[in-house]
Amino acid sequence: MTDDHADTDLREREKLRRKALWTLSMLQLGDPKAKPVVDVLDDIEREGAKHKEAHVSELRLMVETEIRANGLQIVCEASIPQPWHKRFLQASVGSTRHPDGPYLHDLQKFIVMWKQEIEHLQAHRIAEVSERKM
């Protein structure tokens, strides 16, 4: 697989993940509509498990930042490891950014939101198992 093909696959996978996470965020725990969305996210997770990646809690420590004259911190985009770079880009579609890179506060918000989304996904998984036992 070429790097371009791998990059396209990763971008598409993260686009699909983002769409599924947004859809899941609108569903209550135990909603039967959540099962196919959780299944999609599980498939994406299995696909991603084939590749070694840093944990989200390590992400902030891995990126390089630069401080601008106005005091804002800008992330050196090339320092964001994959697949986190693609995930961050997908989650940031439409966001404002500095010409030299994304704002650090946007990356920090992404990390917090990612953790919340994964907790919500896990709660849906647990609710689904509980529903099956009934």
Secondary structure as UniProt FT lines:
FT   HELIX           3..25
FT   TURN            29..30
FT   TURN            32..33
FT   HELIX           34..48
FT   TURN            49..50
FT   HELIX           56..62
FT   STRAND          65..67
FT   TURN            69..70
FT   STRAND          73..75
FT   HELIX           77..79
FT   TURN            82..83
FT   HELIX           84..91
FT   TURN            92..94
FT   TURN            99..100
FT   HELIX           104..133
//
